[in-house]
Amino acid sequence: MPEEEKIVVDEVEHKVEDLNAEQKYMIAQIKDLQLNVSRSKFALDQAQAALNVFTNTLSKSFQPPKEEK
């Protein structure tokens, strides 16, 4: 038997099947926004790493070349 989907709002548990259409719509919006935030953080991490690489590469380009022995 499948488990009923539930949500906790203000420390009160609710069965999703008992919610009205607007409440279900808000839940869908929240889930989508949470996913968007997660994807944005992922993209920000990538951009920050790339920025660090380019910044370090630029900095190293101004250093005198190391002499080989």
N, C-alpha and C positions, 0 to 999 in steps of 0.2 A: 504494500500500500504506500503510495507516494506521500511524503511528508508535506504538510500544509506550509505554504510560504507565509512567513510572518515578518513584521517590521516593528521596531521599537522606536517610539516617538515620545519624548519627554518621560522616559523610563516606564512607559506603558506599552505592552505588547499588543499588536493588532494583527488579525488575519487579513492578508491582502484581499482575499475574496470578499471580505465584508466592507471594503472601502468603496467610496463612490468614484465616479469617473474622474472628477477633478483631482482627488487625492492620488489615484493611480497615475494620472498624468504628471503630477508633481514628483512622484517617485521616479518615473521614467526620466524626467528632466534632471533630477538629482544624480541618477546613475550615469547619464550621459555627460553631465558636467564633471563628475568625478573622473570619468575616463578622459575627458579633455584636459583636466588639470594634470593627470598622470602623464599623458602624452606630451604636454607642454613642458613638464619637468624633465622628461626624457630628452626632448629636443634641446632644452636649455643646457643640460649636462653635455650634450654633444657640441653645442656651440661654444660653451666655456672651454672645453678641452681643445677645440680647434683654435680658439683665440689664444690660449696659452702657448700652443705650438708655434703659431705665427709670431707672437710677441717674443718668445725665446729665440726663434730663428733670426728675427730682425736684430735683436740684441747681440747675438753671436756674430752677425755679419759685420759689426763695427769693431770687433776685437781683432788684434793683429794675428796673423796666421802663426800657428805653432811650428817651430822649426823641428824638422826630423833629424834624428841622430843616426 
